[in-house]
Amino acid sequence: MQKALSTTPLLTAQEVADRLSVSRGLVYKMANEGKLPFVRIAPTCLRFKPDDIERFISLRGGLAGGVRL
């Protein structure tokens, strides 16, 4: 049985960086450390599911208040 593919577009590292107000380099670092879930499209191409990013934010109590990433 196959899973249905999501129609939600994946986010680029830059789009995630913009949402988190961090650098694109930090997004890659968090992904490589296993702190941020990602989908590897090609050996050097990562994409991120919007739901995973929202979950990441909510599990850290939002980004306000100086919560450390």
N, C-alpha and C positions, 0 to 999 in steps of 0.2 A: 504494500500500500504506500503510495506516495503522498507526501505532505503538499498542501497547496502553497504556492509561492506567494509571499507577501507583495502587495502592490505599493507599499509604503517605500518611497525612495530612501536609499541609504545616504548617510551624511559623510562628507569629506572631513579630513582632520581639521581643515581650516574652519568649516562650519561648526564643528564641535568646539574648537578653540574659541570661536566667537560666542557661543552659548555659555561656555564656562568662564569667559573673560580671562583666558590664559593664552600662552603662546602655542603655536602649532607644535613646536618641539616638545613642550610639556605633554601634549596629548599623545604624541608618539612614545614618549618615555613612560607614561602611565600605562599605555597599551602593552608595551614590551615587558613591563613589570607585572602584568596581570591584574592591574587595578581597574582597567577600563576594557570592557568586552569589545571585540571587533570581529570583522569578517575580512579574511585575506582574499582579495580579488586576484592578485598576482603576487609574485615574490616581493615586490617593493610597493604594493598598493593595498592600503587598508581602507575599509569603510566601516561605518558605525551605524547601528540600528537606533533610530530615534527613541524607541521605547527603552533601550538599554541606557541611553544617556539620561533620560528622565528619571529612571530608577536610580542611577548613580547619584544624581542630584538629590533626590528625595531621601535616600539612605544616609546622606551626609547632612541632613537637616537644612537643605537649601544652601545657597552660596553666601547668603548674608551672615553677618556676625563673625566673619573671619575664620570660618571653618577651614581647616587645613585639608588640602587635597592630597 
